[in-house]
Amino acid sequence: MGTWTRQELQEAHDAFAAAAAESGRTGDWSIWADRFTEDADYHEHLYGTFHGRDEILAWITETMSTWPNSEMTQFPHTWCVCDEEKGWWICEIQNRFDDPGDGKIYEAANITILKYAGDGRFSSEEDVYNPGNFAPMVKAWMDAKAADPDPFS
């Protein structure tokens, strides 16, 4: 048996997903960063590794406030597996842009590995993805956005 109950692990995961949704909606990434311990590590294969909640918050705030990332505001979980013994969540998360005006969904997936630390917080996140899958999706979204007669609506 693991250190935490399945209920605690599920509640932590649900709070993490809700925090990402709220941060995407509001642009306040402190909501999401608060789901990590003070000494957490975040491994992002394209951007590098960030140590500590403050460093994670600084990076995510800058990254997600810069266009076109600022238009990527939804992060639905396609599927998740919980390793109850280790307290880990492995999830496929879609990185979805706002509708550019054509009604289509523009998203690309990453695999996220979250390591639970207790008290509703995670001590580590690692995101694994292929940037080659993101680039054409971002270009297609940008083309659709440019075709919108009122792109700031």
C-alpha positions as CSV (number, residue, x, y, z in Angstrom):
1,M,0.0,0.0,0.0
2,G,1.2,3.5,-0.8
3,T,1.6,6.5,1.4
4,W,-1.6,8.2,0.4
5,T,-5.1,7.0,-0.2
6,R,-6.6,6.8,-3.7
7,Q,-9.1,9.5,-2.6
8,E,-6.3,11.9,-1.6
9,L,-4.5,11.3,-4.9
10,Q,-7.7,11.8,-6.9
11,E,-8.5,15.0,-5.0
12,A,-4.9,16.3,-5.6
13,H,-5.2,15.5,-9.3
14,D,-8.6,17.1,-9.7
15,A,-7.4,20.2,-7.9
16,F,-4.4,20.3,-10.3
17,A,-6.6,20.1,-13.4
18,A,-9.0,22.7,-12.0
19,A,-6.0,25.0,-11.2
20,A,-4.8,24.7,-14.8
21,A,-8.2,25.4,-16.1
22,E,-8.6,28.5,-13.9
23,S,-5.1,29.8,-14.7
24,G,-5.8,29.4,-18.4
25,R,-9.1,31.2,-18.1
26,T,-7.7,34.1,-16.0
27,G,-4.1,34.3,-16.9
28,D,-3.1,34.1,-13.2
29,W,-0.6,31.2,-13.2
30,S,0.0,31.5,-9.4
31,I,-3.2,29.4,-9.0
32,W,-1.5,26.5,-10.9
33,A,1.9,27.0,-9.4
34,D,0.4,26.8,-5.9
35,R,-0.3,23.1,-6.7
36,F,3.5,22.5,-6.3
37,T,5.6,22.2,-3.2
38,E,8.1,25.1,-2.5
39,D,11.0,22.9,-3.6
40,A,9.3,21.2,-6.6
41,D,11.1,20.5,-9.9
42,Y,9.5,21.0,-13.2
43,H,11.1,19.3,-16.2
44,E,10.1,20.7,-19.5
45,H,12.0,19.1,-22.4
46,L,12.0,22.2,-24.7
47,Y,12.5,24.9,-22.1
48,G,14.6,23.2,-19.4
49,T,14.3,22.3,-15.8
50,F,13.0,24.7,-13.2
51,H,13.6,24.4,-9.4
52,G,11.2,25.7,-6.8
53,R,7.7,27.0,-7.0
54,D,8.9,30.6,-7.6
55,E,11.0,29.6,-10.6
56,I,8.2,27.5,-12.0
57,L,5.8,30.4,-11.6
58,A,8.1,32.9,-13.2
59,W,8.7,30.6,-16.2
60,I,5.0,29.7,-16.7
61,T,3.8,33.3,-16.3
62,E,6.2,34.6,-18.9
63,T,5.7,31.6,-21.3
64,M,1.9,31.7,-21.1
65,S,1.5,35.5,-21.3
66,T,3.5,35.6,-24.6
67,W,1.6,35.3,-27.8
68,P,0.6,32.9,-29.3
69,N,0.8,30.8,-26.0
70,S,-1.5,33.4,-24.4
71,E,-4.2,32.0,-26.6
72,M,-3.6,28.4,-25.4
73,T,-6.0,28.5,-22.5
74,Q,-7.5,25.0,-22.1
75,F,-5.7,21.8,-20.9
76,P,-8.1,18.9,-20.9
77,H,-6.9,15.6,-19.7
78,T,-7.6,12.9,-22.3
79,W,-6.6,10.0,-20.0
80,C,-4.8,9.5,-16.7
81,V,-3.3,6.5,-14.9
82,C,-2.6,6.7,-11.2
83,D,0.3,4.6,-9.6
84,E,-1.1,4.5,-6.1
85,E,2.1,2.9,-4.7
86,K,4.3,5.7,-5.9
87,G,1.8,8.5,-5.8
88,W,2.3,9.3,-9.4
89,W,-0.1,10.5,-12.1
90,I,0.7,9.9,-15.8
91,C,-1.7,11.8,-18.0
92,E,-2.1,12.8,-21.6
93,I,-3.0,16.5,-21.6
94,Q,-4.2,18.4,-24.6
95,N,-2.8,21.9,-25.0
96,R,-5.7,23.6,-26.7
97,F,-5.9,27.1,-28.3
98,D,-9.0,29.3,-28.1
99,D,-11.3,29.1,-31.2
100,P,-9.7,31.3,-33.9
101,G,-13.1,31.8,-35.4
102,D,-13.5,28.7,-37.6
103,G,-15.1,26.5,-34.9
104,K,-12.3,23.9,-35.2
105,I,-10.2,22.6,-32.3
106,Y,-6.5,23.2,-32.4
107,E,-4.6,21.2,-29.9
108,A,-1.5,19.0,-29.4
109,A,-0.9,16.5,-26.6
110,N,1.9,16.0,-24.1
111,I,2.4,13.3,-21.5
112,T,2.7,14.7,-18.0
113,I,4.2,12.8,-15.1
114,L,3.2,14.3,-11.7
115,K,4.7,13.1,-8.5
116,Y,2.6,13.6,-5.4
117,A,4.1,14.9,-2.2
118,G,1.1,15.1,0.1
119,D,-1.0,18.0,1.4
120,G,-2.6,18.4,-2.1
121,R,0.7,19.3,-3.7
122,F,3.1,17.8,-6.2
123,S,6.9,17.7,-5.9
124,S,7.6,17.2,-9.6
125,E,6.2,17.5,-13.0
126,E,7.7,16.3,-16.3
127,D,6.2,17.1,-19.6
128,V,7.1,14.9,-22.6
129,Y,6.0,15.8,-26.1
130,N,7.2,16.1,-29.7
131,P,7.7,19.7,-30.7
132,G,7.1,18.5,-34.3
133,N,3.5,17.8,-33.4
134,F,3.0,21.3,-31.9
135,A,4.6,23.4,-34.7
136,P,2.1,22.4,-37.5
137,M,-0.8,22.8,-35.1
138,V,0.3,26.3,-34.0
139,K,0.8,27.3,-37.6
140,A,-2.6,26.0,-38.6
141,W,-4.1,28.0,-35.7
142,M,-2.3,31.1,-36.6
143,D,-3.4,30.8,-40.3
144,A,-7.0,30.3,-39.1
145,K,-6.7,33.3,-36.7
146,A,-5.3,35.5,-39.6
147,A,-8.3,34.5,-41.8
148,D,-10.8,35.7,-39.2
149,P,-12.2,39.1,-40.3
150,D,-12.3,40.2,-36.7
151,P,-9.3,38.4,-35.1
152,F,-9.7,40.4,-31.8
153,S,-13.3,39.5,-31.2
